[in-house]
Structure formats: structure tokens, C-alpha cells
Amino acid sequence: MPGIEADYLVIGAGAMGMAFVDTLLTETDATVVLVDSNLQPGGHWNWVYPFVRLHQPSAYYGVNSEAFDNEDAIDRAGSNEGFFELATGNEVCAYYDRVMRHRLLPTGRLSYFPMARYLGDNTFRTLGGETHTVTVRRRVVDATYLLTEVQSMRSAPFEVGDGVDVVTPNDLPRRARDHDHFTIVGGGKTGMDCCLWLMRNGVAPAQLRWVRPRDAWLMNRAYIQPGQQFAKQIRGTINSRLAAITEAADLDDLFARLEADQNLLRLDPTVRPTMYHCAIVSLGELAELRRIDDVVRLGHIDRVDEGRVTLRGGEIDAPPRSLYVDCTTPGLPRPPSVPVFADRHLTLQSVRGCQQVFSAAFIAHVETAYDDDAIRNELCEPIPHPDAPVDWLRILAADNRAQLRWLQDPELMDWLQSARLNVLRDVIPPIPDKPRIREKAIGALTAVLAKTNERLDALMAAAR
């Protein structure tokens, strides 16, 4: 049983594991053993459907030290026209492979073991059957706590009768030619992607049925853009959001105001959303999706037979030879929060709402820049992923609390200003170095955030 020594043992080379290791190797001289079950880095990106793209700009994804190819390019056509490029799934996988081969491994301080199974107790087994135990000098890092499951990793969660075709989105391009009707099962981002892909390839909206157990509030991609050319517009959007929070009488009034300013969007203006998963769309994508009229809102599917679909809320006729596309995985996992730093263990979680890769890089920086776990945990309060609309308020309040803590540390603010993965790097201007001006700027921002949180807390309390 060969032994290995390292400062850190990191379990999982997905998006969060890669962002953590990149910052750790960049900012320290630490040695790392990285163990992963996949054949190459990138986690769930190795299993995604072929037409998937990032739903946020490439400029905010990946690792801090390495940009995507063409991430500064503006799309000139399609539903993302006018906005920064969204990398494809193949580009994301190629990016992580490049980061591993040309950035991380050349440091000489990373030992990377793909296709390996972690057995617990600092021990793992390689594909060839060799077992290794790692002597860890500092911490064991769990980069799998927020493991994302995609459709191709499991079977459909409903019964399927004889003669019915059910596929994952991965198989949709291969099987689509055999059908002239499609039933998209699931109202989340994957379901939206499948609808949009089919319509882009000539499938008429009348050939689509969309089973949406829940409708969702969606984020507007126009307001999640990097660069100074968008900064003024986004600051205006933030101001309108703050005004909506201040003036809203209750949750329904707040969401009405946020929708009026296009801070949040929904597929059907007549249906009140009961879901919020941080999904992002453009107005062009929204217009396309609204062309689909056959929307089923009878809950989750229990069984599909030829000519009949049984759902939690009733039964409906099924179009003949429809291809069912299973888009039902929940996407963002929602395990209970645990302390990020706990003795000799570290558990990667989101410390900014729905910003996993930024959070992993931030946690790595906090690990290197501070020497007290109490302070580290104060700076890295986990923010569970959202599910219901009220979670939009909960996450914003948690983000504001985190920002209030971070504002007190000038060096930490400097790091945030330089971090490629920080979505607010172009929105919050650098705080001046002159003490009086700095104190005044921090005081003003602190007052705004504190006042906003008071109102958010009141709105959430009234909704309970």
C-alpha cells in the first residue's frame, strides 16, 4: 500500500475542486493530491448533453488564473446576441483539460489521480487496483459536497410502458430524427435548453409538449454581464432592485416590481412561479419559449404508456410516438450547510448565492490568508442553494451579510477586486486608499446593505 504525503488531499476535480486547487497553488507553495472518479477534470461537465452551454458569461466561470478562449467576445447572432459569449460543454471540458495540463500540473506540486475511487480515511484506489493512503499535513478537502447530478447519470424517475421512447438530453440529437413530436419533462434550465435546441433545429412549437410541474422565476442575463460597458446599466438595475425591496408591501408586490424592471422574468405572466433555481435566460430565449402552448401543469409524471400519461394531478392523453426527454434532475444540490472549516477538514460550499466556482476560489484564498478557523468560518458562511421564490430574498440577504463582513478587510477587498470569478468586480468600484474617503465610502455602502437587509428580513417574516 504505497503512501503519499501532501499538504492537502482534495476529493473531486469538478468545477469547485479545480477552482480551489488553482487558487491554492497560485497563492501558496502547498502540495496537493487531487483524487477524482472521472477520466478528466470538470466533474459533471463530462456527462452533460452535447448542446449545453453555460448560462452565465464564460468570463465568470472556471478558475481564477486562466481565462476562457474568446471570453471577451460578444455574440453577434442568436438568442445571446449582444452579450458576452457562453462557452459550450465541449469548450468547458477542453478548458479544464488545458488548465490541468498547462497550469496546475506544471507547478510540480500537484499529484492528480483520475479514474480513482476515494475510500475514506485518506485512502483511494486507482483504476488499476492500487491502493494509496495519503499522509495529510494540513487538510482534507471535500469538493463533492455540492455534487451536481445530470440526467445521463441515472434512469428516469417514472415508470415507462412498452413501446414508449424515453431519452436523456444526451441522446436527443441522435433520436430526434425518428420522431415528429416531443414531450419535454421538467421545467428547469435543462428543459428550457431542450425546447430551445429543438426549435432552433426547425421543430415547430406545435410539435412540443412541455410538462412543467412548477414554473420558475428566472434571472435576466442582461444584468449579469462583465465589463465596463455594462457596469452602469447593472448599477442602475441594482438601484431599481433596492427601490423595489424598500417600497414593496409584501412578497407578491416585490416580485411584481422586480418583474416590471425585468430584474426577474417568468415564462407565463399568468402563472405564479413556485420555483427559483437561479436559472438565467435572455429576453430572446424567453420569447422563444413562450411560443410553446402545450404546457402541462399536473405535477410530476408517475407513468407513461402509449396514449396515456399518468401524473400526480391527473391523467392526460399522449400524442402518438412522442419522444419523452427526461429533464427532471434537480440541478443544484441542497444538502444542509456545515461549517466550511472544521479542524483538519474543509467542505466546499457556496459562500455567495449560486456562485460555486467563485466560492471555491474565495474559500481557498481565505484558507491561505488567515490562520484562525473562527475568522475563516465568519468570512465563509455557507449559503444553501435556492428552491422556492422566497429564497431569492434569503440569498440576497446572505450575500449582503457576507459583503458587510468582507468590507472590513481592505486586503480581502483588494483580492475581490482582482478576482476573475467575482461577478461584482466591475460593479463595485475600488474603494479609495485615503483613510477618510475610504471610511466614508464603506460607511455609505454598509448603511445601504444593512437597511436593505432589515427590509428583506421584514418581508420574509411577514410571509411565514
N, C-alpha and C positions, 0 to 999 in steps of 0.2 A: 504494500500500500504506500506508494510514493507520497511524500509530504512536500508541501509548498508553503513558503512564508510570504506574507504581504501585509501592507498596512490596512487594506480594505478588501473584503470579499463582497462583490456586488452580484446579486442574483437577478438576472434579467437584462437583456440587451435591447429592450424595446425603446420607445421614444424617451421615456423618463430615465431609464438606465443610461442611455447614451448621453443625454444632456447632463446628467450628474457626473459621469466619468469624465466627460470633456472638460467641465469646469474644474474638477478636482485635479486633473493632470495639468491644466493650464496654470492654476494658481498655487500649486504646491509641488513638492518633489516626491509625493507619495507614490507607493507601488500598489497596483490593483490587480486582483484576479476577477475576471468577468466571466460568469457562467450563464449559458443560455441554452434553451431547448431547441431553438430554430437553427436552420442551416446558415443563416446570415443575420446580421443585425437589422433591427427595425420592428421587431415584435409582430403585432397583428397586421402590419403592412405586408408581411409575407403571405397573408391569406385573403387579402381583400379582392373585390371584383375588379375586372380589368378596366372599367371606365370610371373608377372612383377618382376624385380629385380632392385636394384639401378644400375645406370650405372657409378657411381664412387665408389671407395672403401668405405666400411662401416666406416672406421676409420675417414672419413671426414664428417660424417653425424650425425644428431641427435642433442644432446645438449652437451655443453662443459664438464659438470660434470660427465657424465655417458657414458661408452664405450658400444658398442655392444658386445654381446656374440660372441666369435671367430673372432673378427675383426682383430686380429693379424695372423689369419690363411691364408696360401697360398693355393689357389685352385690347386689341383693335376690332374685334368682332365677337359675336356670340353673346350669351346672357351675362357674361362678366365684362362686357365692353366698358372701357373707361377706368377699370380698376386694375390693381396690381395682380400679377399672374398667380394662378393657383396650380401648384405642382400636381402632376398625375401620380397615381400609385406607383407606376414604374419609376418615375423620377425620384420619388421619395426613397424607394428601395436602393436605387443607384446612388443617391446622396449618402445614405447611411453606410453603404459599402465603401464609398470614397472616403468618408470621414474615418472609418475604421482603418483602412489600408494606408491612407496618406497623412492622417493627422494623429490618431491615437497610438497605433502600433509603433510608428517610428520613434515615439518617445523612449522606447525601451523599458518603460515602467508598467506596461500592461501585458498581462497574460490572459489571452482570450480563448475560451473553450466553447465553441458552438456545438450543437447536437449533443449536449451533455444534460444529464438529469441531476438536479440538486436533491440530495437525500436527507438533508437536515444535519445539524451538528457539524457545520462547516465542511461537509463531505459531499462529493459529487462523483458521478460515474460517467465516463466518456462513452461515445458510440461504440468504441472497440471493447468496452467492458472493463477498462482500467479504472480503479477507484482511487481518488485523491482526497486527502484531508488537508485543509488549509489552516495553518497557524496564523491567526489574525491578530495583528498588533494593535489595531485601533477599533474598527467597527465592521460588523456585518450589515450590509445594506440590502433591504428588500425593495427591489424595483418592480415587483409583481403585484403589490397590494391593490393597485388600480388596474389590474389586467383587463384589457378590452377583449371581449368575445365577439367574433363576427360570424355571420350565418354559415360560412363554409366549415366552421369548426364543430357544428353539431347538427342533428337532424331536426326536421320541422316539429314544432310543439303541438301539432294537431294530427288527428287520425286521417288517413288518406285511403279512400276506397279504390277498388280495382278500376283500371282504365283512366285514372286521373294523373296528370303530369304536374309534379311539384318540383321546382328547381330553386337553388340559391341564386343570388345575383351573379355569382361567378360563372354559372352555366347559362345565364340568359342569352348572351350573344350567340352561343353555339346552338341553342334550342329555339331561338325566336323564329327562325325561318319556317319552322314546322307548324306555326300557329298564326291565326288571324285575330285572336282575342287574348287579352292578358288580364289577369287578376293580381294586382299588387297588394300584398298582405302586410300592413304595417304603416303607421302614419309618421314615422320619424324620418331622419335625414336619408337613410338608405332607400326607403320607399320613394322619397322625392327624387333621388338620383335615378332610380329605375324608370319612373314616369318620364322624367326629362330625357333620358337616353333613348327611350322608345320613340318619343315624339320627334326628337332630333333626327331619328332614322326613318321617318316617314309614317310612323304609326299614328293614325288619327285618334283624337281624344275619344271618339265614339267607340273605339276598339279597346278601351281601357275601363276596367272596374277597379276602384280603389277602396279597400277595406281599411278604414281608419277608426280603430276603437276609441282613440282620443285625438282631438285637434290640439295643435300646439301654438303657443306664441313663439315667434321666430325673430332672430336678430337681423338687422339690416346691414348687409356687407358694406354699404356706402359709408358707414360710420365706424368701420374697423379697417382703416387704411393707414399705411405708414407714409412718411414723407411730409415735408413742409407744405406741399401743395394741398394737402388735405387737412392740415393741422387746424387752420382757422375754422373750417367747416365743422370739424369734430368738436372743437371747443364750444362752438355755438350749440351743437347738439347736446353736449353735457350741460350747458346752461339751461336749455329748454327742459332737460330731464330733471334738473334740480327744481326748476319752477313748477313742474308737474307734481313733484313729490310734496313741495311746500303747499300748493294750492288744492290738492286733491282732498275730497271729502271722505272717501273710502277707497277700497281696493278697486271696485268697478270703475269709479271715477278716475283713479290713477291710470289704469290700463287704457281707458278711453283717451286720456290726454297723451299717453305715450304713443298710442296708435295714430292719433291726429298729427303728431310731429314725426311719424314714421320711425320713432325710436324702436318700436316693436311692430311686427306685422303678423297677420294671420291669413290662412288660406281662404276661409269663408267668413266674410264680415257678419253673417247672420248666426254664426255658431260661436258660442263662448268657449274658448280653449280651456282645457283642464290639464294641460301638459306644458312644461317648459324644460327643454333639454339643451339649451344653448345652441341649437341649430341655427345656421346662418344662411340666408338667401339674398339674392339681388332682386330688385323690383322686376327685372326681366324674367327671371325664373319664376317669380310669384305669378306674373301674368300668364305664363305658360301653364302652370299647374292649375290655375283657376279655370282653364278650358275643360277640365275633366268634370263631367256632370254626374257620372255614375259613382257616387260615393256612398259606401255602406257604413252606417254607424250603429251597429248592433252588438258591439263588444268584440271580444276575441273569438276566433274560429275554433270550434271543437272538432268538427269533422267535415271533410269534403268528399262527396260522392258525385258520380256522373248525374248531372241535372239537379243537384241539391247541395246547398251549403248550410250546415248547422252552426249557429253562433250562440254565444251566451244569451243574447237577447232575442233569439227567434231563428226561423228558417227562411231561406230565400231560394228562388230558382237560380241555377247556374247556367251560364251560356255554354253551348256545346263546345267541347275541345278547347276550353280556355286553359292557358298555361299559367299556373299559380306560381308566383315569385315570392318566396319566403323572406320577408324583411323584418322579422319580429324580434331580433335580439335587442336588448335594451340599450346597447351602445355604451354609454358611460356607466361604469360600475358604481355602486353606492354602499360600500362597506362602512361600518361605524368608524368614526375618527379615533385614532390612537395617537399618543404623543410621537412626534417625529423623531426626537432624540430620546433614547431610553438606555442608559448605561452603555453597553458595547454594541447596541443595535440601533439602526436608523431605518425608519419606514417612510418611503417617498409617498407624499400625498400632495394634493393641490393646496397651495397657500395663497393663491389668487384664483378667483372663481373661473372654472373651466379653462385654466391655462396650465396644463400639466407640464409641458416641457419647460416653460419659464420657471415654474415652481421647482422642478428638479434642479435646474441650474442655480436658482436662488438658494435652495437648501444646501447645495454643495459649497456655495460661497460663504454662507453663514457658518457651516462646519469649519471652514478654514480660517475665518476672520475672528471668531470668538472662542473662548476657552471655557465657557460655563454653560452647561446644558439648560439651566433655568432660563438664561438670557436667550439661548438659541430657540428654545420652545416658545418663548414670548414673542420672538420675531417670526416664528413659523407656525402660526395657529392653523391647523387643517380646516379646509372649507369643503364639506361634503358636496358632491355633485347634486344638481337640482333634479326635481321631478315634477313638482306642481308649480303653477304660476306664482304663488306666494314666495317661492324660493328665489325668484328674481330679486325681491326685496331683501331676503336673508343674505344672499350672496353680495349684493351691493353694500349692505351694512357691514359685513365681514371684511370686504375689500377696503372699506373706509377705515375700519378699526386698524387693519394692518398698515395702511398708509400713514395713519396717525402715529403709530409706533416707529415706522421707518423714517419719518420726517425728523425724528430727534437725533439721528445719527448722520452727520454730514458725509462721512466716508461711505456709508451704505447708500446714501442718495447719489453720490458720485458713481458708484457701481451701477445703480439702476439706470442712470443717465447713459451709461456706456453699453448697457446690455442689449445685444441684438434682439433677444427674445422678448424684451419688455414692450408690450403694446402701447404703453403710455410714454415712451421715450420722446416722442415728438409732440406730445400733447401738454405735458407738464414741463414748462421751461426750466432751464438750470437755475437753481437758487443762488443768488449773488453771494460772493465770499465776504463782502464787508459786513461786519457783525450786526450793525443796526439795521441795515437793509435786509439782511438775512432773517433777523429776528422778526421784522415786520411782515415779510413775505410768508414765513412759516406760521406766524400768528394768524394771518388772514386766512390761509388755507386750512389751518386747524379749526378755526371758527366755523367755516363753511361745512367741513366734514362732520363736525360734532353736531351742528344744527340739523344737517340732513339726517343723521342717524337718529336723532331724537324723533323726527317726524316718521322715519321708517319704522322705528320701534312702536310708535303710537298706532300706525296703520296696521301693523301685524297684530298687535294686541287687540285691536277692535275687530279683527277678522276671526279671532279664535272662538 
